[in-house]
Amino acid sequence: MTDRSALQAQLELGIAALGLSLPADAVPRLLDYLVLLERWNGAYNLTAIRDPAEMVTRHLLDSLAILPYVQGESLADLGTGPGLPGIPLAIAAPGRQVLLVDSNGKKVRFLREAIRALKLDGVRALQSRVEDVQGQFDCITARAFASLADMLSWGGHLLAPGGVWLAMKGKAPDDELAAVPPGFAVHGMHTLAVPGLGAAERHLVLLERAST
């Protein structure tokens, strides 16, 4: 494990660069999550990223970069994997109900342990395919697990009226915008400046229900 104080300094600098103000206990809890992820990763292969400093950049800061766009009382993180971006968002902005959805049993076992160990109030993990999930949510996050068209055809029923869908992408998905299904509209696209990542490597597409 890389020295925790070095990871803390990297994380705090990144949070400052993003212009975020987080609860006092957020940084140690984010690092506790990273320790847990690294510990389980050896046996469960939860992420291809092994280096803790790279995890700070590509998992924690990448997730926190979308925090200014998160809204509402409830959030569903679809295809969450080991809890990204859902767990960092729940730590950084506690108080909303968060549902972490993944079809992989090993990842959901890790999520349940992380929720317990980190005492994440209001956070639940569900092993399910996206299309089988029930309910409606003010905010939906999805980190590059499918095309925009597929995301919305599988999970569009989960977006509450007036809610926002935050689709995290790598390069700008200009070629996917025309295929957004009827009933949904692209509200905006933002380049995310994630500290430690090259320019234009991360984009966020904001989608909402089309007004009739």
QUIWOTA-V881493 format. One record per residue. N is the residue number from 1. RES is the residue in one letter. PSI is psi in whole degrees, -180 to 180 (NA if undefined). OMEGA is omega in whole degrees, 0 to 359 (NA if undefined). NEAR is the number of other ideal C-beta (glycine too) atoms within 10 Angstrom. Layout:
# QUIWOTA-V881493
n:N res:RES psi:PSI omega:OMEGA near:NEAR
n:N res:RES psi:PSI omega:OMEGA near:NEAR
This chain:
# QUIWOTA-V881493
n:1 res:M psi:129 omega:174 near:9
n:2 res:T psi:149 omega:180 near:15
n:3 res:D psi:126 omega:185 near:10
n:4 res:R psi:-36 omega:181 near:14
n:5 res:S psi:-34 omega:177 near:9
n:6 res:A psi:-41 omega:178 near:12
n:7 res:L psi:-38 omega:179 near:21
n:8 res:Q psi:-44 omega:179 near:15
n:9 res:A psi:-43 omega:179 near:12
n:10 res:Q psi:-44 omega:181 near:19
n:11 res:L psi:-43 omega:181 near:24
n:12 res:E psi:-40 omega:177 near:12
n:13 res:L psi:-41 omega:180 near:14
n:14 res:G psi:-43 omega:179 near:20
n:15 res:I psi:-41 omega:178 near:21
n:16 res:A psi:-41 omega:180 near:11
n:17 res:A psi:-33 omega:178 near:14
n:18 res:L psi:-10 omega:179 near:18
n:19 res:G psi:28 omega:184 near:9
n:20 res:L psi:147 omega:173 near:16
n:21 res:S psi:113 omega:186 near:8
n:22 res:L psi:161 omega:175 near:20
n:23 res:P psi:155 omega:186 near:12
n:24 res:A psi:-32 omega:183 near:6
n:25 res:D psi:4 omega:187 near:11
n:26 res:A psi:-45 omega:184 near:19
n:27 res:V psi:-50 omega:177 near:18
n:28 res:P psi:-34 omega:179 near:13
n:29 res:R psi:-37 omega:176 near:20
n:30 res:L psi:-40 omega:178 near:25
n:31 res:L psi:-36 omega:175 near:18
n:32 res:D psi:-40 omega:176 near:16
n:33 res:Y psi:-42 omega:180 near:24
n:34 res:L psi:-42 omega:178 near:21
n:35 res:V psi:-45 omega:180 near:14
n:36 res:L psi:-44 omega:180 near:19
n:37 res:L psi:-43 omega:181 near:23
n:38 res:E psi:-40 omega:182 near:18
n:39 res:R psi:-44 omega:182 near:13
n:40 res:W psi:-22 omega:187 near:19
n:41 res:N psi:-33 omega:181 near:17
n:42 res:G psi:-42 omega:183 near:9
n:43 res:A psi:-32 omega:190 near:9
n:44 res:Y psi:-10 omega:178 near:15
n:45 res:N psi:58 omega:185 near:10
n:46 res:L psi:-28 omega:181 near:21
n:47 res:T psi:146 omega:179 near:18
n:48 res:A psi:-15 omega:181 near:7
n:49 res:I psi:122 omega:184 near:16
n:50 res:R psi:-27 omega:185 near:10
n:51 res:D psi:123 omega:184 near:11
n:52 res:P psi:-38 omega:179 near:20
n:53 res:A psi:-37 omega:177 near:15
n:54 res:E psi:-33 omega:175 near:13
n:55 res:M psi:-39 omega:178 near:22
n:56 res:V psi:-45 omega:182 near:26
n:57 res:T psi:-55 omega:192 near:18
n:58 res:R psi:-17 omega:178 near:20
n:59 res:H psi:-57 omega:186 near:25
n:60 res:L psi:-57 omega:184 near:28
n:61 res:L psi:-36 omega:177 near:26
n:62 res:D psi:-42 omega:178 near:24
n:63 res:S psi:-44 omega:184 near:24
n:64 res:L psi:-22 omega:182 near:25
n:65 res:A psi:-23 omega:181 near:24
n:66 res:I psi:-1 omega:184 near:24
n:67 res:L psi:-40 omega:181 near:17
n:68 res:P psi:-17 omega:183 near:12
n:69 res:Y psi:-8 omega:180 near:16
n:70 res:V psi:138 omega:183 near:17
n:71 res:Q psi:167 omega:171 near:13
n:72 res:G psi:-179 omega:185 near:15
n:73 res:E psi:-14 omega:184 near:12
n:74 res:S psi:145 omega:182 near:18
n:75 res:L psi:136 omega:172 near:26
n:76 res:A psi:127 omega:178 near:29
n:77 res:D psi:108 omega:188 near:29
n:78 res:L psi:135 omega:184 near:26
n:79 res:G psi:43 omega:191 near:22
n:80 res:T psi:-20 omega:182 near:26
n:81 res:G psi:-125 omega:178 near:19
n:82 res:P psi:18 omega:177 near:24
n:83 res:G psi:33 omega:184 near:31
n:84 res:L psi:126 omega:5 near:25
n:85 res:P psi:5 omega:193 near:26
n:86 res:G psi:-45 omega:183 near:27
n:87 res:I psi:-48 omega:175 near:29
n:88 res:P psi:-38 omega:179 near:25
n:89 res:L psi:-39 omega:180 near:24
n:90 res:A psi:-35 omega:178 near:26
n:91 res:I psi:-41 omega:185 near:25
n:92 res:A psi:-28 omega:182 near:22
n:93 res:A psi:73 omega:182 near:17
n:94 res:P psi:161 omega:174 near:17
n:95 res:G psi:-22 omega:178 near:10
n:96 res:R psi:159 omega:175 near:18
n:97 res:Q psi:128 omega:183 near:17
n:98 res:V psi:129 omega:176 near:27
n:99 res:L psi:121 omega:178 near:22
n:100 res:L psi:120 omega:186 near:30
n:101 res:V psi:126 omega:173 near:25
n:102 res:D psi:149 omega:181 near:25
n:103 res:S psi:-9 omega:184 near:13
n:104 res:N psi:119 omega:185 near:16
n:105 res:G psi:-40 omega:179 near:9
n:106 res:K psi:-42 omega:181 near:15
n:107 res:K psi:-38 omega:180 near:23
n:108 res:V psi:-34 omega:175 near:20
n:109 res:R psi:-43 omega:176 near:14
n:110 res:F psi:-44 omega:181 near:24
n:111 res:L psi:-43 omega:182 near:28
n:112 res:R psi:-37 omega:176 near:16
n:113 res:E psi:-40 omega:179 near:14
n:114 res:A psi:-43 omega:178 near:22
n:115 res:I psi:-43 omega:181 near:20
n:116 res:R psi:-50 omega:186 near:9
n:117 res:A psi:-37 omega:183 near:12
n:118 res:L psi:-1 omega:179 near:18
n:119 res:K psi:55 omega:182 near:8
n:120 res:L psi:95 omega:181 near:22
n:121 res:D psi:137 omega:176 near:11
n:122 res:G psi:5 omega:181 near:15
n:123 res:V psi:132 omega:178 near:25
n:124 res:R psi:152 omega:175 near:14
n:125 res:A psi:137 omega:182 near:25
n:126 res:L psi:126 omega:173 near:18
n:127 res:Q psi:110 omega:185 near:16
n:128 res:S psi:156 omega:165 near:15
n:129 res:R psi:148 omega:183 near:13
n:130 res:V psi:-41 omega:186 near:23
n:131 res:E psi:-16 omega:181 near:11
n:132 res:D psi:-5 omega:182 near:10
n:133 res:V psi:143 omega:180 near:17
n:134 res:Q psi:160 omega:175 near:8
n:135 res:G psi:176 omega:176 near:12
n:136 res:Q psi:147 omega:189 near:13
n:137 res:F psi:143 omega:180 near:25
n:138 res:D psi:-30 omega:182 near:19
n:139 res:C psi:136 omega:176 near:23
n:140 res:I psi:132 omega:176 near:28
n:141 res:T psi:145 omega:179 near:27
n:142 res:A psi:124 omega:187 near:27
n:143 res:R psi:83 omega:170 near:20
n:144 res:A psi:35 omega:181 near:14
n:145 res:F psi:-9 omega:180 near:17
n:146 res:A psi:175 omega:174 near:17
n:147 res:S psi:161 omega:179 near:16
n:148 res:L psi:-42 omega:181 near:23
n:149 res:A psi:-44 omega:180 near:15
n:150 res:D psi:-43 omega:178 near:15
n:151 res:M psi:-49 omega:186 near:25
n:152 res:L psi:-33 omega:179 near:24
n:153 res:S psi:-32 omega:179 near:16
n:154 res:W psi:-40 omega:190 near:19
n:155 res:G psi:5 omega:184 near:23
n:156 res:G psi:-28 omega:181 near:18
n:157 res:H psi:-15 omega:183 near:13
n:158 res:L psi:-12 omega:183 near:22
n:159 res:L psi:118 omega:180 near:22
n:160 res:A psi:153 omega:174 near:17
n:161 res:P psi:132 omega:181 near:8
n:162 res:G psi:0 omega:180 near:10
n:163 res:G psi:174 omega:180 near:20
n:164 res:V psi:138 omega:177 near:21
n:165 res:W psi:122 omega:181 near:26
n:166 res:L psi:104 omega:181 near:22
n:167 res:A psi:113 omega:181 near:27
n:168 res:M psi:127 omega:183 near:20
n:169 res:K psi:166 omega:173 near:19
n:170 res:G psi:-104 omega:176 near:11
n:171 res:K psi:156 omega:181 near:10
n:172 res:A psi:123 omega:186 near:15
n:173 res:P psi:53 omega:185 near:16
n:174 res:D psi:-35 omega:184 near:9
n:175 res:D psi:-14 omega:181 near:10
n:176 res:E psi:-15 omega:189 near:18
n:177 res:L psi:-38 omega:183 near:14
n:178 res:A psi:-21 omega:183 near:9
n:179 res:A psi:4 omega:177 near:13
n:180 res:V psi:126 omega:188 near:20
n:181 res:P psi:158 omega:177 near:13
n:182 res:P psi:146 omega:181 near:7
n:183 res:G psi:-11 omega:179 near:11
n:184 res:F psi:152 omega:181 near:19
n:185 res:A psi:145 omega:174 near:12
n:186 res:V psi:119 omega:183 near:17
n:187 res:H psi:-22 omega:180 near:14
n:188 res:G psi:163 omega:174 near:11
n:189 res:M psi:132 omega:184 near:16
n:190 res:H psi:139 omega:170 near:16
n:191 res:T psi:128 omega:180 near:12
n:192 res:L psi:124 omega:177 near:18
n:193 res:A psi:87 omega:181 near:14
n:194 res:V psi:119 omega:181 near:22
n:195 res:P psi:127 omega:180 near:18
n:196 res:G psi:-13 omega:177 near:15
n:197 res:L psi:151 omega:179 near:16
n:198 res:G psi:157 omega:179 near:7
n:199 res:A psi:146 omega:174 near:8
n:200 res:A psi:19 omega:177 near:12
n:201 res:E psi:-15 omega:185 near:15
n:202 res:R psi:132 omega:177 near:23
n:203 res:H psi:152 omega:178 near:18
n:204 res:L psi:123 omega:177 near:18
n:205 res:V psi:126 omega:178 near:22
n:206 res:L psi:124 omega:180 near:16
n:207 res:L psi:151 omega:177 near:25
n:208 res:E psi:170 omega:176 near:16
n:209 res:R psi:136 omega:179 near:17
n:210 res:A psi:138 omega:177 near:13
n:211 res:S psi:139 omega:183 near:5
n:212 res:T psi:NA omega:NA near:4
